[in-house]
Amino acid sequence: MSNTNTNTPTCSCEIIHEEAVGQVQKNLPAVDVSMKLAELFKLFGDTTRLRLLQSLLIHEMCVCDLAATLNVTKSCISHHLRSLKMANLVRYRRQGQVVFYGLADEHVKQILAMGLEHIQE
């Protein structure tokens, strides 16, 4: 291994480590699964959507509450909630005429917690 000017190590060998390549190819998810995962992670790439999810991690809320919490329009919240619902990241329940949103399941909580833990290392 040699260092480039950017101090990023690079491999200068021409040997294919067939056992490692074979093991990875055998266990690597299909391309369509990787594409779905990439789409999921894109949803976490928007600050408003991320803060919306973080808010719902603390307490379920209606669109008006979320808009007030994040200081954005109800239209903006609804737009983001639509994307998050389609990805099964949020769920909703109706109580009379009010619709309350919350995180879809424990997996979403874990993704948020692990991401936060990682950046705070």
C-alpha positions in Angstrom: 0.0 0.0 0.0 1.3 3.5 -0.8 0.2 6.9 0.2 -0.9 9.5 -2.3 -0.6 13.3 -1.8 -4.0 13.3 0.0 -2.8 10.8 2.5 -5.4 8.3 1.4 -3.9 4.8 1.3 -4.2 3.1 -2.1 -3.5 -0.5 -3.2 -0.6 -0.9 -5.6 -0.9 -4.7 -6.0 -2.5 -6.4 -9.0 -3.5 -9.6 -7.1 -7.1 -10.5 -6.9 -7.9 -12.1 -3.5 -10.4 -14.6 -4.9 -11.5 -16.0 -1.6 -12.5 -12.6 -0.3 -14.1 -11.6 -3.6 -16.0 -14.8 -3.8 -17.3 -14.5 -0.2 -18.4 -11.0 -0.8 -20.1 -11.7 -4.1 -21.9 -14.6 -2.5 -23.2 -12.5 0.4 -23.7 -9.1 -1.3 -27.4 -8.1 -1.6 -28.9 -8.0 -5.0 -28.6 -4.7 -6.9 -32.3 -3.9 -6.6 -32.1 -4.3 -2.8 -29.1 -2.0 -2.7 -31.0 0.5 -4.8 -33.9 0.4 -2.3 -31.5 0.9 0.6 -29.9 3.9 -1.2 -33.4 5.4 -1.6 -34.0 4.9 2.1 -30.8 6.6 3.1 -31.6 9.5 0.8 -34.6 10.3 2.9 -32.3 10.8 5.9 -30.2 13.2 3.8 -32.6 16.1 4.1 -32.3 18.2 7.3 -36.0 19.0 7.5 -37.0 15.3 7.1 -34.4 14.3 9.6 -35.5 16.8 12.2 -39.1 15.7 11.5 -38.1 12.1 12.3 -36.2 13.2 15.4 -39.3 15.1 16.6 -41.4 12.1 16.1 -38.9 10.1 18.1 -39.7 12.2 21.1 -43.5 12.5 20.7 -46.2 11.8 18.1 -47.5 15.0 16.6 -50.0 16.4 14.1 -48.9 18.4 11.0 -49.6 21.7 12.8 -47.5 20.8 15.8 -44.6 19.6 13.5 -44.8 22.8 11.5 -44.6 24.9 14.7 -41.8 22.8 16.1 -39.6 23.0 13.0 -40.7 26.6 12.0 -41.7 25.5 8.5 -45.1 25.6 6.7 -47.7 22.9 7.0 -47.4 22.3 3.3 -43.6 21.6 3.7 -44.4 19.1 6.6 -47.1 17.4 4.5 -44.7 17.0 1.6 -42.0 15.4 3.7 -44.5 13.2 5.6 -45.8 11.9 2.2 -42.2 10.7 1.3 -41.6 9.2 4.8 -45.0 7.4 4.7 -44.2 5.9 1.3 -40.9 4.6 2.7 -42.7 3.1 5.8 -40.7 5.4 8.1 -43.8 7.0 9.7 -47.2 5.9 10.5 -50.4 7.8 11.4 -53.5 7.4 13.5 -56.6 9.4 13.4 -58.2 10.8 16.6 -61.4 12.5 15.5 -60.4 15.1 13.0 -56.8 15.2 14.0 -54.2 13.0 12.4 -51.2 12.2 14.6 -47.9 10.9 13.1 -45.3 8.8 14.8 -42.3 6.6 13.8 -43.3 3.5 12.0 -41.4 1.0 14.2 -38.5 0.2 16.4 -36.1 0.0 13.3 -36.5 3.7 12.6 -35.7 4.5 16.2 -32.6 2.4 16.0 -31.4 4.0 12.7 -31.8 7.5 14.2 -30.1 6.4 17.5 -27.2 4.7 15.7 -26.6 7.6 13.4 -26.5 10.0 16.3 -24.2 7.8 18.3 -21.9 7.5 15.3 -21.5 11.2 14.8 -21.0 11.8 18.5 -18.0 9.4 18.7 
